[in-house]
Amino acid sequence: RTTPHEEKSDRRMEFVLPSEYWGSANLEKAPLPLEGSGVTLQNRDAEDRAVLMFSGYASSKEARKRMKQLLTALSSKKSRWKPVPNTESLAQYNDPFTLPWRRLNEVSVCVSSTPSS
């Protein structure tokens, strides 16, 4: 398995460092990116996310289909989670040579908890 990465709509890519580097103090211990690589290290706040995992190729069409499935599940009256607008993400965990049925992908969206009734 490779490090998960997320593709953003503005053509940026984010890689998730192992948990030993999470948090501001630990991020300082992370290996530095190569000079001139355009890579930066950034600490992000924790967030709650709803995730739908799937195998195969994560084409744009497939990612949209899976995101629709996730948002539909969250819109159920039984769901206590509400999606946060404009926080959709696609993460892929595969090297280029992974066979389609062994590929691991996920779509996710930030969520907030709804009051229980």
BAFI-3210 file (N, C-alpha, C; in Angstrom, 3 decimals, decimal comma, padded with zeros to 6 digits):
// residues 117
n [1|2|3|4|5|6|7|8|9|10|11|12|13|14|15|16|17|18|19|20|21|22|23|24|25|26|27|28|29|30|31|32|33|34|35|36|37|38|39|40|41|42|43|44|45|46|47|48|49|50|51|52|53|54|55|56|57|58|59|60|61|62|63|64|65|66|67|68|69|70|71|72|73|74|75|76|77|78|79|80|81|82|83|84|85|86|87|88|89|90|91|92|93|94|95|96|97|98|99|100|101|102|103|104|105|106|107|108|109|110|111|112|113|114|115|116|117]
n.u [000,834|000,362|000,975|-001,960|-003,489|-005,072|-006,999|-007,475|-009,821|-008,529|-006,321|-004,365|-002,500|-002,714|-000,829|-000,992|000,728|002,285|000,757|002,505|003,588|001,586|000,033|001,202|003,705|004,850|004,957|007,152|009,176|009,051|010,366|012,004|010,707|012,156|014,213|012,871|010,915|008,273|006,674|005,016|004,811|002,018|-000,003|-003,127|-006,366|-008,242|-011,019|-014,380|-015,349|-017,410|-017,163|-016,905|-015,761|-014,285|-013,476|-011,462|-011,020|-010,736|-012,272|-013,413|-016,158|-016,876|-016,139|-017,913|-020,340|-020,027|-019,803|-022,330|-023,792|-022,839|-023,678|-026,427|-026,916|-026,270|-028,312|-030,461|-033,223|-032,554|-029,899|-027,521|-025,784|-024,782|-023,850|-021,129|-021,125|-019,210|-016,915|-016,129|-014,160|-011,704|-009,860|-007,027|-005,285|-003,272|-000,553|000,691|000,688|-001,120|-003,533|-006,873|-009,013|-007,815|-007,436|-007,761|-009,918|-011,467|-014,297|-015,083|-016,623|-016,791|-018,522|-021,150|-022,559|-025,985|-028,557|-029,900|-033,165]
n.v [-001,190|002,244|005,613|007,360|009,628|012,701|014,139|017,387|019,862|022,013|021,023|020,259|018,064|016,095|014,493|012,149|012,097|009,591|008,812|009,370|011,818|013,642|016,633|019,805|019,907|017,405|017,493|019,015|017,186|015,685|014,384|016,709|018,188|017,911|020,557|023,036|021,390|022,042|021,031|021,282|021,179|020,920|021,531|020,229|020,848|018,566|016,650|015,495|012,939|011,435|008,375|006,495|003,560|002,055|-000,266|-000,717|001,368|004,838|006,744|009,961|009,844|007,519|008,307|010,464|009,062|007,393|009,346|010,453|008,259|008,184|010,723|010,400|008,369|009,787|011,631|010,299|009,837|008,442|008,958|010,527|012,390|015,294|016,427|018,677|021,416|021,627|020,121|017,773|014,919|012,896|010,043|008,074|004,995|003,676|002,234|002,766|000,260|-001,448|-003,992|-003,742|-004,866|-004,891|-002,365|000,431|002,893|005,926|007,990|010,968|013,169|016,069|016,068|017,110|016,622|015,980|017,198|014,804|013,379]
n.w [000,000|-000,607|000,555|001,426|-000,841|-001,630|-004,175|-005,148|-006,335|-007,504|-008,733|-006,941|-004,834|-001,938|000,516|003,114|006,059|008,169|011,368|013,457|012,916|013,221|014,409|015,603|017,023|016,445|013,677|013,121|013,315|011,082|007,982|005,843|002,842|-000,481|-001,598|-003,707|-004,701|-004,546|-002,637|000,439|004,019|006,047|008,874|009,700|011,054|013,104|011,857|011,438|009,276|006,819|005,137|002,132|000,951|-001,968|-004,622|-007,626|-010,571|-009,987|-011,631|-012,822|-013,284|-011,832|-009,240|-008,822|-008,877|-006,611|-004,619|-004,728|-003,778|-001,140|-000,148|-000,418|001,453|003,768|003,773|004,658|006,886|009,126|009,561|011,636|010,882|009,129|005,964|005,327|003,255|000,192|000,901|-000,162|-001,070|-002,723|-002,124|-002,872|-002,753|-004,142|-005,993|-009,342|-010,583|-009,445|-009,564|-010,930|-009,297|-006,858|-006,096|-003,892|-002,908|-001,765|-001,202|000,490|002,881|004,888|007,996|010,201|013,398|013,902|016,076|018,340|018,362]
ca.u [000,000|001,066|000,379|-003,148|-003,433|-006,354|-006,908|-008,328|-010,354|-007,618|-005,185|-003,390|-002,532|-002,317|-000,422|-001,163|001,889|001,926|000,233|003,594|003,898|000,400|000,125|002,222|005,013|005,377|005,194|008,523|010,078|008,868|011,422|011,738|010,616|013,311|014,178|012,418|009,943|006,919|005,960|005,049|004,195|001,009|-000,800|-004,561|-007,207|-009,012|-012,370|-015,182|-015,655|-018,110|-016,325|-017,374|-014,630|-014,627|-012,332|-011,489|-010,450|-011,488|-012,485|-014,280|-017,543|-017,049|-016,056|-019,188|-021,352|-019,824|-020,114|-023,795|-024,227|-022,522|-024,561|-027,777|-026,962|-026,261|-029,577|-031,481|-033,757|-031,898|-028,527|-027,346|-024,709|-025,149|-022,646|-020,713|-020,984|-017,910|-015,800|-016,002|-012,780|-011,403|-008,544|-006,620|-004,210|-002,721|000,534|000,176|000,678|-002,102|-004,608|-008,118|-009,800|-007,072|-007,285|-008,539|-010,238|-012,593|-014,829|-015,450|-017,152|-016,849|-019,886|-021,443|-023,587|-027,281|-029,115|-030,779|-034,525]
ca.v [000,000|003,527|006,644|007,898|011,003|013,266|015,059|018,548|020,388|022,985|020,251|020,013|016,737|016,072|013,195|012,064|011,528|008,663|009,479|009,814|013,209|014,478|017,647|020,814|019,550|016,245|017,846|019,533|016,031|015,019|014,661|017,897|017,957|018,358|021,965|023,277|020,368|022,581|020,331|021,946|020,455|021,744|020,880|020,468|020,553|017,318|016,822|014,277|012,703|010,219|007,784|005,334|002,923|001,253|-000,779|-000,427|002,651|005,988|007,739|011,071|009,347|006,592|009,083|011,189|008,052|006,979|010,483|010,538|007,200|008,614|011,834|009,840|007,689|010,805|012,372|009,437|010,322|007,687|009,435|011,636|013,214|016,201|016,800|020,072|021,734|021,902|019,438|016,462|014,563|011,564|009,549|006,854|004,364|002,687|002,552|002,648|-001,117|-002,239|-004,546|-003,029|-005,417|-004,709|-000,927|000,932|004,311|006,342|009,346|011,381|014,515|016,479|015,982|017,625|015,807|016,635|016,909|013,635|013,744]
ca.w [000,000|-000,616|001,387|000,765|-001,313|-002,038|-005,298|-004,959|-007,594|-008,102|-009,238|-005,888|-004,260|-000,533|001,028|004,566|006,736|009,249|012,568|014,339|012,577|013,366|015,451|015,315|017,585|015,732|012,281|013,045|013,267|009,787|006,994|005,042|001,390|-001,253|-001,963|-005,066|-005,127|-004,492|-001,567|001,742|005,121|006,705|009,908|009,515|012,208|013,036|011,349|011,298|007,868|006,413|004,099|001,388|000,274|-003,141|-005,373|-009,050|-010,977|-009,477|-012,685|-012,391|-013,307|-010,709|-008,001|-008,691|-008,538|-005,211|-003,753|-004,698|-002,860|000,226|000,230|-000,284|002,753|004,821|003,767|005,258|008,166|010,199|009,733|012,585|010,339|008,044|005,217|005,276|001,829|-000,437|001,571|-000,784|-001,351|-003,239|-001,714|-003,567|-002,000|-005,052|-006,910|-010,707|-011,065|-008,703|-010,388|-010,647|-008,197|-005,614|-005,847|-002,765|-003,047|-000,925|-001,271|001,833|003,054|006,298|008,527|011,537|014,060|014,074|017,405|018,379|018,772]
c.u [000,876|000,359|-000,861|-002,898|-004,811|-006,111|-007,934|-008,731|-009,412|-006,290|-004,056|-003,553|-002,074|-001,963|-000,543|000,071|001,427|001,574|001,324|003,994|002,702|000,570|001,312|003,606|005,643|005,685|006,619|009,548|010,002|010,039|011,047|011,636|011,884|013,140|013,784|011,376|008,517|006,077|006,112|004,393|003,234|000,278|-002,264|-005,308|-007,928|-010,413|-013,065|-015,549|-016,457|-017,366|-017,041|-016,176|-015,123|-013,358|-012,475|-010,826|-011,344|-011,576|-013,372|-015,726|-017,809|-017,022|-017,350|-020,303|-021,242|-020,133|-021,623|-024,358|-024,000|-023,465|-026,009|-027,923|-027,009|-027,574|-030,722|-031,944|-033,095|-030,482|-028,477|-026,257|-025,209|-023,872|-022,385|-020,463|-019,534|-016,713|-015,579|-014,544|-012,700|-010,008|-008,276|-005,366|-003,345|-001,491|000,016|000,027|-000,309|-003,205|-005,945|-008,889|-009,090|-006,906|-008,214|-008,683|-011,318|-013,001|-015,226|-015,959|-017,120|-018,305|-019,951|-022,581|-024,873|-027,802|-030,030|-032,145|-035,151]
c.v [001,250|004,481|007,177|009,319|011,419|014,205|016,164|019,114|021,386|022,342|020,116|018,581|016,839|014,654|013,225|011,401|010,531|009,424|009,940|011,264|014,142|015,427|018,561|020,409|018,396|016,541|018,363|018,409|015,306|015,324|015,866|017,538|018,450|019,823|022,106|022,290|020,902|021,924|021,124|021,044|021,394|020,915|021,228|020,115|019,227|017,629|015,472|014,147|011,426|009,699|006,609|004,786|002,123|000,813|-000,397|000,906|003,788|007,061|008,855|010,613|008,424|007,336|009,870|010,235|007,651|008,119|010,651|009,482|007,623|009,717|011,375|009,142|008,696|011,579|011,551|010,015|009,628|008,184|010,588|012,586|014,040|016,594|018,305|020,402|022,008|021,295|018,038|016,193|013,142|011,194|008,235|006,321|003,454|003,165|002,275|001,209|-002,015|-002,703|-003,924|-003,557|-005,307|-003,236|-000,502|002,438|004,645|007,765|009,707|012,816|014,820|016,430|016,669|016,789|016,615|016,301|015,673|014,045|012,678]
c.w [000,000|000,331|000,689|000,277|-001,778|-003,193|-005,099|-006,314|-008,256|-008,520|-008,222|-005,418|-002,817|-000,150|002,540|005,152|007,794|010,535|013,526|014,070|012,725|014,545|015,179|015,798|016,814|014,270|012,088|012,933|011,925|008,858|006,134|003,563|000,697|-001,651|-003,432|-005,564|-005,179|-003,413|-000,267|002,775|005,829|007,741|009,660|010,781|011,999|012,517|011,308|009,828|007,731|005,196|003,445|000,611|-000,923|-003,851|-006,837|-009,356|-010,502|-010,560|-012,131|-012,298|-012,115|-009,374|-007,769|-008,270|-007,067|-004,244|-003,633|-003,745|-001,410|000,694|000,396|001,063|003,899|004,890|004,348|006,593|009,351|010,479|010,722|012,124|009,163|007,296|005,251|003,799|001,414|000,282|001,002|-001,173|-001,896|-002,774|-002,433|-002,891|-002,864|-005,805|-008,327|-011,209|-010,329|-009,647|-009,986|-009,439|-006,846|-005,259|-004,709|-002,903|-002,035|-001,270|000,154|001,815|004,552|006,741|009,874|012,108|014,200|015,458|017,351|018,906|019,613]
res [r|t|t|p|h|e|e|k|s|d|r|r|m|e|f|v|l|p|s|e|y|w|g|s|a|n|l|e|k|a|p|l|p|l|e|g|s|g|v|t|l|q|n|r|d|a|e|d|r|a|v|l|m|f|s|g|y|a|s|s|k|e|a|r|k|r|m|k|q|l|l|t|a|l|s|s|k|k|s|r|w|k|p|v|p|n|t|e|s|l|a|q|y|n|d|p|f|t|l|p|w|r|r|l|n|e|v|s|v|c|v|s|s|t|p|s|s]
***
